[in-house]
Amino acid sequence: MFAPDLLDPCVDVLAALAGDGQALEFAIGTGRVALPLGRFRAGPGVARIRPLPLTVMDELLARAWRLAGPLQGWLAWLLHPTFTVGVTGVVRADDGRLLLLRHRLWPEEQQWGFPGGLAKRGEQFTETVVREVREETGLTVRVGPLIAVRVGDRYRAEVYYEAALVGDLSGLVVQEREILEARLFALDALPAAMPPLHREYAGRGRPA
């Protein structure tokens, strides 16, 4: 719920854009706003809208958008597709070996992979890497360069970072609900049951 001091000016401005005559009416919060988006022409059981010229419509929308001010971010979120963001850390030890986890929830033929998970609202992606490694293994990492940003599927974006293991595996405590085991692997001895994309990023990354 937005504070009245944010909503009220937007409602007032949008209402002021409405001219005389018929208009399309809609609600924002508890207020109602009328915009002259088109004149209605009666049909058999149907109300049809005759649009205003495109340049007039564009100007109305542009003015409304500018005057929305603090609500622009919320409106953009409302009007555009939203995605979850999965963040993965390609974690390397000092000797170059890679930290891989055997994920309980992944397909058996591809259970070995890097630590990672979904970013929380308002969280920096580098913070997600640190948090996920700590939650899944109890270990600490230092996040390095961005490796890649890609589309995972229609509902998910994926972000990959290089990361360096701080210390060794002496503090390893796996999150048994999701992780079966964790080990360090040399680049030339990676397990077969590993997603191809993780194998690719293991080979092309650079130290954090």
Stockholm file with secondary structure:
# STOCKHOLM 1.0

chainA/1-208         MFAPDLLDPCVDVLAALAGDGQALEFAIGTGRVALPLGRFRAGPGVARIRPLPLTVMDELLARAWRLAGPLQGWLAWLLHPTFTVGVTGVVRADDGRLLLLRHRLWPEEQQWGFPGGLAKRGEQFTETVVREVREETGLTVRVGPLIAVRVGDRYRAEVYYEAALVGDLSGLVVQEREILEARLFALDALPAAMPPLHREYAGRGRPA
#=GR chainA/1-208 SS CCCHHHHHHHHHHHHHHCCSSCCEEEEETTEEEEECCEEEEECSSCEEEEECCHHHHHHHHHHHHHHHGGGHHHHHHHHSCCCEEEEEEEEECTTSCEEEEEETTSCGGGCEECCEEECCTTCCHHHHHHHHHHHHHSCEEEEEEEEEEEEEETTEEEEEEEEEEESCGGGCCCCTTTEEEEEEECGGGCCSSSCHHHHHHHHHCCCC
#=GC SS_cons         CCCHHHHHHHHHHHHHHCCSSCCEEEEETTEEEEECCEEEEECSSCEEEEECCHHHHHHHHHHHHHHHGGGHHHHHHHHSCCCEEEEEEEEECTTSCEEEEEETTSCGGGCEECCEEECCTTCCHHHHHHHHHHHHHSCEEEEEEEEEEEEEETTEEEEEEEEEEESCGGGCCCCTTTEEEEEEECGGGCCSSSCHHHHHHHHHCCCC
//
